[in-house]
Amino acid sequence: MDIQGEKRPKASTDDLQLAYDSQEDVDLDAILEGWQPGRTPQERQARHESGRAVLEWIREQPEAVRASHVKEALYDDHALEEQSEATWWEQTARPTLNHAADQGYVDNSGRTYEWAGDE
């Protein structure tokens, strides 16, 4: 649901690829550079890919989103197998958004997140 209570569509892999193709001017891998989630190289790679999906999705949202929107749209398709929804949010999605915010690509004012990278 969006902030006004309307349901947001789930993100498909095709939707995310189209979003990426249409906005190649922002290199999401460069945004994630230096972000080292996880304990092992395999875990870091999986979380990096999941985090990239979070950035691709949020970049396409027309307004600020809440954590619940991110979870609803992306958890089923982009969480690591052993992660619960809460763990995925706390260890992958939110740290991704905070890392991007530290670089000025996401506005994380209050309890919402909004893409700011193309401004």
C-alpha positions in Angstrom: 0.0 0.0 0.0 1.2 3.5 -0.6 1.1 6.2 2.1 -2.6 7.0 1.2 -3.5 3.3 1.8 -3.6 2.2 -1.9 -2.1 -1.2 -2.7 1.2 -1.1 -4.7 1.9 -3.7 -7.4 4.5 -6.4 -6.7 7.7 -6.0 -8.7 8.5 -8.6 -11.2 12.0 -9.3 -12.5 10.9 -8.1 -16.0 9.7 -4.8 -14.4 13.0 -4.3 -12.6 15.0 -5.0 -15.8 12.9 -2.5 -17.7 13.5 0.1 -14.9 17.2 -0.6 -15.1 17.3 -0.3 -18.9 15.4 3.0 -18.8 17.7 4.7 -16.3 21.2 3.5 -17.0 22.5 6.9 -16.2 22.7 5.9 -12.5 25.0 3.0 -11.8 23.4 1.1 -9.0 26.5 -1.1 -8.6 28.6 2.0 -8.0 26.0 3.2 -5.3 26.5 -0.2 -3.6 30.2 -0.1 -3.8 31.8 -0.3 -0.3 28.6 -1.9 1.2 29.7 -5.2 2.7 26.7 -7.0 4.0 27.1 -10.5 5.3 29.9 -12.7 6.7 31.0 -14.7 3.7 31.6 -13.7 0.0 28.6 -15.8 -1.1 26.3 -14.1 1.5 27.7 -10.7 0.5 27.0 -11.3 -3.2 23.5 -12.6 -2.5 22.7 -9.5 -0.3 24.3 -7.2 -2.9 22.0 -8.6 -5.6 19.0 -8.3 -3.3 20.0 -4.7 -2.4 20.3 -3.8 -6.1 16.7 -5.0 -6.6 15.6 -2.7 -3.8 17.3 0.2 -5.5 15.9 -0.6 -8.9 12.4 -0.8 -7.4 12.5 2.3 -5.3 13.9 4.3 -8.2 10.6 3.6 -10.1 8.2 4.6 -7.3 6.5 7.9 -8.0 6.5 8.9 -4.3 8.0 8.0 -0.9 7.4 4.4 0.3 7.4 2.8 3.7 9.2 -0.4 4.8 5.9 -2.3 4.4 5.8 -1.3 0.7 9.4 -2.6 0.1 8.7 -5.9 1.9 5.4 -6.4 0.1 6.9 -5.8 -3.4 10.3 -7.5 -3.0 10.6 -10.0 -0.2 9.1 -13.0 -1.9 11.4 -12.7 -4.9 14.6 -11.2 -3.5 15.1 -12.4 0.1 17.9 -14.9 0.9 16.4 -18.3 1.6 17.2 -18.3 5.3 15.9 -14.8 5.9 12.5 -14.0 7.4 10.8 -10.9 6.2 11.9 -9.0 9.3 15.5 -10.2 9.0 15.6 -9.4 5.2 14.4 -5.9 6.0 16.9 -5.4 8.9 20.0 -6.9 7.3 19.5 -6.3 3.6 16.8 -3.9 2.4 17.1 -1.1 5.1 20.9 -1.1 5.1 20.8 -0.8 1.3 18.5 2.2 1.5 20.6 3.8 4.2 23.8 3.2 2.3 22.2 4.9 -0.8 20.9 7.7 1.4 24.4 8.3 2.8 25.5 9.0 -0.8 22.5 11.2 -1.6 20.6 8.8 -3.8 17.7 8.0 -1.4 15.9 10.4 0.9 15.1 8.6 4.1 13.4 11.3 6.0 11.3 10.0 8.9 9.9 6.5 8.2 9.7 6.8 4.4 12.2 6.3 1.6 12.2 8.1 -1.8 14.6 7.9 -4.7 16.5 11.2 -5.0 19.3 10.1 -7.3 18.0 11.6 -10.6 17.3 15.0 -9.2 
